[in-house]
Amino acid sequence: VGEIESSIPKTWDEDDNPLSSGDKTSFSRLDSTPDTIFYADPRFVEHVDEQAVESMTSYISDRLLQPGESVLDLCSSWTSHIRPGKVELKRVAGLGMNAKELEANKSLTDWTVLDLNADKNVKLPYDDESFDVILLQLSIDYLIHPLEVMKEASRVLKKNGKIAILFSNRLFLSKAVGLWTGSDDIEHAYTVGSYLQFCNGGFTDISAEDLSTRKQKGKGQVIVGDPLYVVSATKG
């Protein structure tokens, strides 16, 4: 088992909760202006390199999604990394910050603009148990109310549904929370796992996986290009 995979405890207790200290700096950011300003202009770019994009697309399209499922792409943009024609999905709903990006996303069947950081009592605009799968790609590091968002994600996820949170160490530094910017990749995986564990969303089977492209084998392995990781869980 690699370092990322072993970063998630087999069992958790409250002492494992990095959020229990009440340290307000954990979710403070260098740029605290409203995110609506930062995301006002569309960005039609990938935020990780080509290899990481392919790893993300392969994981989502070839391993995670099944035909006929309803999918919610949280913090969505102009691409959901769902390979066209690979999986026939019932619904792909996108929730993001920029209307032009969402409008350009050919995977989406419907989309909504909503700032998840604007209100701690965030409410996703979907009915209970609406989705089989929830995706959250390259955005978990920007959430200032992650427990509330994860609990809402659980509400709109069907029983036995899956959530997959993909992340790298590439980011808009000014908009990432302090808990993230001061940590390494292993700590990031643990933090994401703790969000799922301590949000009171009933998530089970929390696990982490290293999706990075590597060269060589064994202990000599090194990451080629941008790293990529996923923390996933099932709604119990």
N, C-alpha and C positions, 0 to 999 in steps of 0.2 A: 504494500500500500504506500502510495506517495505521500509527500508532506501535505499537499492540499487535501487529499482524501482523508487523511488522519486528523485534519484540523477540526472536524466535527465530532463532538463527544458521542459515545454510544448512549449514555444517559446524561441528563442535565439536572442540575439543581440550581437554586437561586444564586448560589455563589458564582455560578458560571455566567451570570447575567451582566454584561458590560454596561447595561443601561440603568442599573439599579442605583448608581451613585447619585443620580440627579444633577450631574455636572452639566451646566448649561452650555459650556464651551464645546461639548461633544457635537452639538448640532448648529454651532455658529459657523458663519462663512465669511471669507474675506470680502465678498460682495453681497451685502444683505439687501440690496435694492430688489424690488419685485421682479420675479422671474419673467413676467410678461414683457418687461423691457428688454431683457437679455435675449429672449427668444422671439422678439418682434419680427426680425428678418429671417427668412428661411435659409437653412444651410443644407444644400444638396450635396453633401460630402459624407464619406464614411469616416468614423472616428477611430478606427483601427485599420491596420494594413490589410492588404489583399488576402494574405494567408489566414489571418484571423477572421476575416469576413467569410471565407470559404468554410472554415471550421465551424463558425456559428451557423451558417446556412445548412451545412451537412448535418449538424446535431439536430437542428429544428426540423428540417424537412425529411431526413432519412431515419431518424431515431425517435423523435418525440411525438410528432403528430400522426394521427391515424385518420383514415377516410371518414367523412361524415361528422367530424367533431366541430364544436363551436369554440372559437379561440378569441381571447382578449389580449391584445397587444398594448400593454400599459407603457406610458412614456414613449409612444410610437412616433414615427417620423415618416420620411418619404420611402422607406423600405422596411419590411418586416422580416427579411431574410428567409422567406418561404419560397422555395423554388417553384416557378410557374409550372403547372401541370403535374407536379410530383404527387400531390395529395389533394383529392377533391374534398374540400371542407364545406361544412354547412354555413358557417359564418366566421368572419374575421373582423372583429370590431377594434378600431384603433382609438386610443385616447392619448392626446398629446398636447403640445403647446403652440403649434403653428399650423394654421389652416391650410396654407399653401403646400406645406410638406405633406400633410395628411391627404390632401386632395390628389397629390401626385402618386400616392402609394397604391399601386395596382392590386395589391393583395387584399386590401380592405373592402368589405361589403358595406360598412358604415363607420363613421368616425365622429368624434366629439373633441372639442377643445376645452381642456380643464387644467388649471394649475393645481397640482396636488400639494404644493407648499403653501397655498394661500390661506388655508383654514385647517387647524388641527383636527377639527371634527369633520374631516373630509367624508363626503358621501359619493360613491361611484354611481353614475346614472344608469344602473342596470338592476334588473330584478334579482332576487335571491336565486342562487343555483342556476345561473344562466349559461355558464361556460364549462367545457370539459378541460381546457388548458388555459393557463395564463402565462404569457411571456413578459419578461421585464429585461430589456437589453441595454446594457451600457448606460444605465441611469440610476441604479440603486444608490450610488455615491452622492447623488444630489438631493435625496429626500430628507427633509428636516423633521418629518413626522412618520418615520418608517413603520413603527408599530401600528399606528392607526391605518396606514395604507395597506399593510399586510392583513390586518383584521378585516378590512373591507374586501380585499382580494378573496379571502376565505368565504366571506358572505356570498359573493357572486359566483363562486366556484362550486360545481356539483360535488356531491359526496364521491370520494375516490378519484376526484379530479386532481390534476397535477399543476404545480407552478414551477417554472424554471427561470432563475435569475442569473443572467450572464453578465460578466464584468471583466474588465481588463485593468491595467494601471494607467491607461491613457485617459485624460480627463480635462475638463475646464477647471483649472485649479481654483479659480476665484469663486466657483459655485459649489464646490464639493464641501461636505461637512468636515469639521475638525476631526471627528472620530475616524474618518477615512484617510485624510491627508497625512496623518501622522503614523500610518500603519503600513505593513508590508502585505504581500499577496496572501500569505497564510493567515494573517490576522484579518484580512478582508473576508476570506471565506468563513472564518469563525464568526465575524460580525454579522454577515448575511444569515448564517445559520441561526444566530441568536435572535435576529429579527423574527424569523419564522417560529422559533421555539417560544418566545416570550410575548407574542402578540395576542395570545388567547384566541387563536384562530383554529385550534385543533389540528395543526399540521403534524404529520407523522413521517417516518422514513426520511428524515432530513439527511441529505448527503451532498458531498462536494466532489467535483471531478475536474481534472486538469485537461483542457481541450487544446492546449498550446501545441504548435508545431515544433517538433524537436529533431535534432540530428544526433547521430551516434546512438549507442545503446548503454544500458546499465547506468552506473554512477557517472559516466562521462557525458550523459545527455545535457545538452544546452538548448535553451529556447531560441528558435529562429524567428526574428521579428517580434511583433507584439504578442504578449501572453494573453490567454483567454481561459476563463474558468466558468463553471456553472455550479450553482447550489440549487438543488431541486427538493421538492417535498410533495407529499400526497395529503389531501384533505381527508382526515379520518371520519 
